[in-house]
Amino acid sequence: MMSQTTSGPQPVVTERSPSNTWTVLDLLRWTADHFTSCGIETARLDAECLLAFALGIERVGLYIDFEKPVEAAERDVFRELVRRRAKERIPVAQLLGRREFWSLSLSVTSDVLAPRPETETLVEAALRYLPAAAESRVLDLGTGSGAIALALASERPQARFVATDVSEAALAVARKNAEALGLTDRFETRQGTLFEPVAGERFDLVVSNPPYVAEKSRPHLAPELSHEPAIALFAGPEGLDVLEPLIKGVGTVLVPGGMAAIELSSEQVPAMIECCGEAGLVEASSIRDLAGRERVIVARSRGTEGPR
Ligand SMILES: C[S@@+](CC[C@H](N)C(=O)[O-])C[C@H]1O[C@@H](n2cnc3c(N)ncnc32)[C@H](O)[C@@H]1O
């Protein structure tokens, strides 16, 4: 049973079905308690995601079948997932190889940052500057799994996307996602740092969720983050080593009146809004995420035209 193979404190399953088999509900309760005792904040959610995966069903299916006995073979698969989550602190997205973002199911590996819910704030902001009927050109700088560009592409069938990243391995994941979503005809990937892969080109909109975590905070972060690529998270002592050159240079790849929408942390907002002004961008402002934190800045390049 579960308690024989997992390490750490062993929660006791108090309510067992009369036949002494493990039901869906037994396993969920046991695992949620176990994850909680290991310091995992999203214990119940993680337990549900992993059990649904082990059973090959959607998460909502667990609720329909709480009393269903779980077969030994399914428990074996689940047990290993629980062990890796609790002991190695591997993020759920990596264990499942997938993450939902903007209602798209994206493939995720250890080569990419699993897209975060707060990044949907950036997608929402960017959509305001992408007219539905226009054939806009969009640059997604630091595309990772392709999450932002693919979410925008799914909403704007006329827009075309260039998605860049320093990591060729990340771009391979992004291409796989574009293919699975049938979006490859409007989604091009290019490898390189910052604006290097698009030198001399112009875009109506530039979106980016660059690495912006300060190196000094690395020792204090959740253990799960050590399984995600450091290059996707950390950017120098203050977390500004990509963000700052990105804002300073974005005007060189925007059409006159084009927009930039960039994710960052709330502490970085005042300095980066100022940086927008110094870089000749106008109308710089910040947008809050669902948790109420300033999460995105938007700014316009000078010029009379709006985005085409
Ligand atoms: C925070 S992740 C964002 C991934 C994805 N856009 C998302 O929102 O889920 C940052 C991405 O930027 C890439 N990156 C890091 N430094 C870069 C640079 N100098 N130029 C371009 N991309 C960079 C990383 O490889 C990583 O894929």
The ligand as an SDF file (V2000), in Angstrom:
LIG
                    3D

 27 29  0  0  0  0  0  0  0  0999 V2000
   10.3020   33.0330  -17.6590 C   0  0  0  0  0  0  0  0  0  0  0  0
   10.6290   31.9910  -19.0340 S   0  0  0  0  0  0  0  0  0  0  0  0
    9.1490   32.3280  -19.9810 C   0  0  0  0  0  0  0  0  0  0  0  0
    8.7030   31.2070  -20.8480 C   0  0  0  0  0  0  0  0  0  0  0  0
    7.3350   31.4560  -21.5100 C   0  0  0  0  0  0  0  0  0  0  0  0
    7.3690   32.6510  -22.3360 N   0  0  0  0  0  0  0  0  0  0  0  0
    6.2600   31.6030  -20.4650 C   0  0  0  0  0  0  0  0  0  0  0  0
    5.7990   32.7170  -20.2490 O   0  0  0  0  0  0  0  0  0  0  0  0
    5.8590   30.5950  -19.8730 O   0  0  0  0  0  0  0  0  0  0  0  0
   11.8850   32.9170  -19.8690 C   0  0  0  0  0  0  0  0  0  0  0  0
   12.3830   32.3520  -21.1850 C   0  0  0  0  0  0  0  0  0  0  0  0
   13.3520   33.2790  -21.7120 O   0  0  0  0  0  0  0  0  0  0  0  0
   14.4660   32.5840  -22.2240 C   0  0  0  0  0  0  0  0  0  0  0  0
   15.6160   33.4820  -22.1560 N   0  0  0  0  0  0  0  0  0  0  0  0
   16.4570   33.6770  -21.1180 C   0  0  0  0  0  0  0  0  0  0  0  0
   17.3690   34.6170  -21.4420 N   0  0  0  0  0  0  0  0  0  0  0  0
   17.0960   35.0320  -22.7020 C   0  0  0  0  0  0  0  0  0  0  0  0
   17.6900   35.9630  -23.5940 C   0  0  0  0  0  0  0  0  0  0  0  0
   18.7490   36.6950  -23.2310 N   0  0  0  0  0  0  0  0  0  0  0  0
   17.1590   36.1090  -24.8320 N   0  0  0  0  0  0  0  0  0  0  0  0
   16.0790   35.3660  -25.2070 C   0  0  0  0  0  0  0  0  0  0  0  0
   15.4830   34.4670  -24.4200 N   0  0  0  0  0  0  0  0  0  0  0  0
   15.9740   34.3060  -23.1730 C   0  0  0  0  0  0  0  0  0  0  0  0
   14.5700   31.3390  -21.3690 C   0  0  0  0  0  0  0  0  0  0  0  0
   15.2540   30.3040  -22.0440 O   0  0  0  0  0  0  0  0  0  0  0  0
   13.0930   31.0270  -21.0780 C   0  0  0  0  0  0  0  0  0  0  0  0
   12.5740   30.1190  -22.0210 O   0  0  0  0  0  0  0  0  0  0  0  0
  1  2  1  0
  2  3  1  0
  2 10  1  0
  3  4  1  0
  4  5  1  0
  5  6  1  0
  5  7  1  0
  7  8  2  0
  7  9  1  0
 10 11  1  0
 11 12  1  0
 11 26  1  0
 12 13  1  0
 13 14  1  0
 13 24  1  0
 14 15  1  0
 14 23  1  0
 15 16  2  0
 16 17  1  0
 17 18  1  0
 17 23  2  0
 18 19  1  0
 18 20  2  0
 20 21  1  0
 21 22  2  0
 22 23  1  0
 24 25  1  0
 24 26  1  0
 26 27  1  0
M  CHG  2   2   1   9  -1
M  END
$$$$
